[in-house]
Amino acid sequence: MAQDNQDWLLSLRNKIDLIDQDIQRLITERAQIANEVAKSKSKADAGGFYYRPEREAQVLRAVKERNRGPLSDDALLRLFKEIMSACLAQQKPLNIAFLGPEGTFSEMATYQFFGHSVKAMPESTIGHVFTEVEAGVADFGVVPIENSTEGAVNNTMDMFINSPLKICGEIDLPIHHNLMSKQTDLSQIKVIFSHRQSLAQCRTWLSSHAPHIDTVAVSSNAEAARKASFNEHAAAIAGESAAVMYGLKILHADIEDQADNATRFLVIGKQVLAPSGLDKSSLMVAGKDEPGVLFHILKPLNDHGVSMKRIESRPSKRGKWDYVFFIDVEGHVEDDNLAQAIAAMRRFTSNLKILGSYPKSV
């Protein structure tokens, strides 16, 4: 009986070996074809011009549609993302600027969108991410735009007021915060470092479990983990990767106040994308100084059946009490209904800037 079981296991392993050979052969074949596609395209200075986010989104949607298990959609998407990333890197790895340092959620979002076969470039500020992409040093940038608990990231919105860059993609990243330290007991902790957004997202947990411990806001969660790694009586709130990077123990996991806490990141670049079939568009609108202007700006969206997903206002930097509106809508600016709505909106604006049309997060 035992021998029969061993023979059965051996036959299964032989089948897996044969399948692995087929997988490797097909991946190699895919890479060769991808290489030919890249060679046939324009050899522009920036590698980003032979990377098409809308095409990649279509491929990943097809992966989800074909999936019948047992692997989850997320597992298959990760596998295909890495295959495409490696194939693309044959020509030239993409340079991706992100809000650093290493170990931040922005870095996680970068690899989730582009895969690991890119050159990730940590930048100290959101402004530096924009600058590197504008200068062509980076092909794309990744910046946070909003958190489901704490709302908009104003620094990112403000950069779009004067930047020529376009939005080329979005990433919805689940955010799980962990309390980490060199210590193993919370009673030994005298100070907790973290980014101010993370402190706010863990406000209830901190008030319940660490009401007498000082909290100090720092530039990033990775910087918080670095500080905690040098201080025996300090802790940090950060992601799991930061604990690994800085040799810290996780004392309490998933301490965020909202279980579905997530941050939305934007991919910024110079490309104007073609429709992918399931898109969003972002607009920046400055209204004329007249009564009911916001109503008149938004009414064409309703008139033409365009769904608005988000609206935020920010000071325009042009004068006191002067504002611009950031509006996210469903659809691509080449769609007839959205194009007609935008044309009607322009009659009530002093400036309407299309920040980009891009695939919805897969």
N, C-alpha and C positions, 0 to 999 in steps of 0.2 A: 504493500500500500504506500509506504514511504517512497519507494522507488518510482511508483507511478506519479506521485505528486512532484518529485524532482524532475521527471521527464516532462511533465506538463509545464512546469515553470521554465524549463530550458527552452521549450518550444515557443513560449510567449516571449522570452528574451530574444530569441532568434528573429521573431516577427518584428519586435521593436528595432532591432539592429537593421533589418532590411528597410523599415520605414524611415529610420534616421538617414540611411544612405539616400533614399529618394528625396527626403526633405533637403538635405545638403546639396544634392544635384540641382534641385529646382531653385533653391536660393542662389546658387552660383549662376544658373541660367538667367534668373531675374536680374542679378547684378550686371551681367554682361549686356542685357537689353537696355537696362537703365543707363549704362555707360554710353551706349550708342545714341540714346535719346539726348543725353547731355551734350554729346559731341555735335549733334545736329542743331543745337540751339546756339544763339548768339553768345560769344565768349565775352560777356560784359565784365567790367572790372569787378563788380560786386557779385559774389557767388549767389547772392539772393535772387538774381534775375533768372537763374535756372531752377530755382525752387519755387514751386507754385502751391501756396497753401490751399487754394480752392480745389486743386486736383487731389491733393493728399486727403482733404476732407471727404471727397467723393469715394476714394478708395476705402477709407475707414468706415464710412457708413455702409458700404457694401459688405465689409467684414461682419458688421453687426447683423445685417439682414440675413446673411448666410448661416450665422451661428445657430446650431441646434444642440449645443452642449457636447460633453459635460463641462467644458471650460466656460467660465463666465465671459461676458462681453468685455469686461475690463481686462481680463487676462489676455484675451486674443488681441485686443487693441494695443496693449503694451508690446506683445510679440511683433505685430506688424509694424508698429511705430519704429522699433529698433531695426527691423529689416530695412525699412525705407531710409532710415537715418544712415545706416551703414552703406547702402547703395549710393545715396547722394554724396557721401563723403569721399567716394572714389575720385571725383573731380577736384573738389576742394571743400574741406570741412567748413560749414557755416560759422561765422563769428557772431556770437550772440551776447549782447551786453545785457546785464540784469542788475537789479538793485542788490548789492552784496552786503556783507562779505559772503564767503562760502558758508554753506550750512543754513542759509535762510530759506523761507518758503518761496521766495522769488526764484531761487536756484532750482527748487523742486518743480516749480511751474515750468521753468525753462526746459528741463529734461522731459517732463511729461508731454510737452508740445512738440519738441524737436528731436527727442531721443538723445542718446548719450554720445553719438558720433559727431558732436559739434565742439567747437572751442568756446566754452563758456567764459565770459569776461565780467567779473564782478566790478561794479562801480559804486562809489561811495554815496551818490545821491541820484534821485530820479532825473534831475537836470543833466547830470553827466551821462546817463543812459541815452537821453535824447541827443545830446551833443555828439556822442560817438557814432550814432546811426546817421545823423545829419552829415557828419564829416566823411562817412564811408568807411570808417575804421571797423564798425560792426555792420553786418548785413541786416540784422534785426535787433530789436530790444524787447525786453519783457519788463513791464511795470504794473504794480497793483493799481486798480481803479476803484474797487469798492469791496467792503466786507458786509456779510449778511447781518452781522450784529451791530457794527459800529458805523456803517454807512460809507460815504464817499471818501476817497483819498484826494484831498484838495490839491496837493502838489502836482499830481498827474494831470488833473483837469486844467490847472493854470498853465501848464506847459503847452497844451494844445492851442492856446489863444494866439501864440505867435509862431509856433512850429509849423513847417511845411509837411511834416511826416503824416503818414496815413495809418489807420488801424488795419492790420492785416490778419488778425485772428484774436481769439479769446480763449482763456483757460479758466474753468471752474475747479478750484482746488479745495477739497475738504481740509479744514484746519483743525488739528488736534494739538493742544498745548500740554506740555509735561513739565512738572517741577523736578529739576535735576540738581545734583550737588555732589561734592566729594563725600559728604556726610551720608549716613544711612538713617538718621532720625531727624524729624522736623524740629524737635526741641533744641537742636544744636545750631539752627539757622538764625542769624541776626539780620540779614538783609537779603532781599530778593531783587535781582536785576531782570529787566525785560524791556522790550519796546513798549511805548505808551499804548499802542493799539492792543497789544497782547494783555497788558495789565487790565485794560478796560474790558476785554473779552472774558477775563477770569475774575471779574470784580466780586461776584457773589461767593465764589469758592474761597477767595482770599479773605473776605470778611468773616467767613464761617470757620476756616481752618487756620488762618494765620493773621488774626486781627492785630497782634502786637508786634509783628515783624515789619520793619521798614521796607518800602518798595522804592526802587530807584529806576527811572526811565533812562534807557540808553538808546543808541542809534539803531540797533537791530537785535534780534534774538540771538544771532550768532555771536555778536559782541557780548551779550549778556552771559552766554555760556563760556566764552573765553575768560571773562572777568571771574566767573565762579570757579573756573579751573585753577585760578591763582589764589583763591581766598577760601580757607578751610571752613569758615563759618558763613559762607554765602551760597545762595542758590540762584538758579536762573529758570525762567519760563521760556521754553523753546520747543522746537520740533525734535523728533527722535534722532534725526541725522546729526543734530548739533551735539547730542549726548555722546554719540559714537565718536564724532570728530574731536571732542575735547576731553574724552575720558571721564565722563560724569555718570553717576548712577541716577536712574529715574526713581524718585521717591513716590511720586503720585502721577499717574497717567490720565490723560483726557480730562483735564481740569477746566476746560472751557465751559462757560455757563450755558451755552446752547449746543445741544448734541449735534445739530445740523450746521454748525458754524462753518462757513466757507468764505473764501476770498476769490474774487474775480480779477484775473490779470488780463492785460492787453498785450498783444504782439504788435509792435510798431515798426514801420519800414517805409520804403519809398514807392512800393508797388501800388498800383490801382488794380484791384482784383476783378476778374470776370465772375459772373454768377456761378455759384456752386450748386444751386438748386434748393438750398435751405440756408438763407442768409439773414443777417441783421445789418442795419446801417446806423451810423452815429452822425449826428448833425450838431453844429454849434451855431446858435442863432442870436443875433443882437436885434432887439425890437426897437421900432421907432418910438419916440417919446410922445405917445398919444393914448387916450383912454381905451381900455379894452384890448390893448395890443396883444397880450398873451392869448386871449380867447381867439382873436383873428388868426394868430399864427398857428394855433393847434387845430382850429376848425377844419382846414382842408384834409387833415389826416382822417378825421371821422367821415368827411364827405366822400373820400376816395377809398374807404375801407382799409385803412392802414392802422395796424395795432401799435400803439405806443407802449414801450416796455419800461421806460425810465425817463425822468426829467430831473435835472439839478440846475441850480443857479449859482453863479460865481461873479464876484466883482470883475468888471471888464478891464480894470487898470487904466481906463481912459479918462475917468473923471469920478468925482464923488457921487455915490448912489447910482452909478451906471452899471448894469448887469448884463451878462450873457447867459443863455440857457443851453445846456447840454441835453440832447434828446436822443434816446435810442428807440428805434422802430424796427418792426419786422419787415423783411424784404430787402431787395437790392435796388440801388438807385436806377438801374436799367429796367426794372419792372415798370410797366405802364402806369399802374395806379400810384406808385410811390413817386415816379417822375412827375406826374400831373399834380400830385399833392405839393411837392417841393416848388414847382413853378408857381402855384397859387400862394404858397407861404411867402415867397420872395416879395410880394407886393406890400407886405406889412413889416418887412425887416430892413434894417440899415446894412446888415451883412448876414449872409447865410453861407456857412462853410461846411462842406461835406468832409467829415473826418475819415470816412471810409465805409465801404461795404465789405463784409467778411463772413466766412462760414460760421454758423452757430457752433458752439462748443459741442464736440462729439461725445 
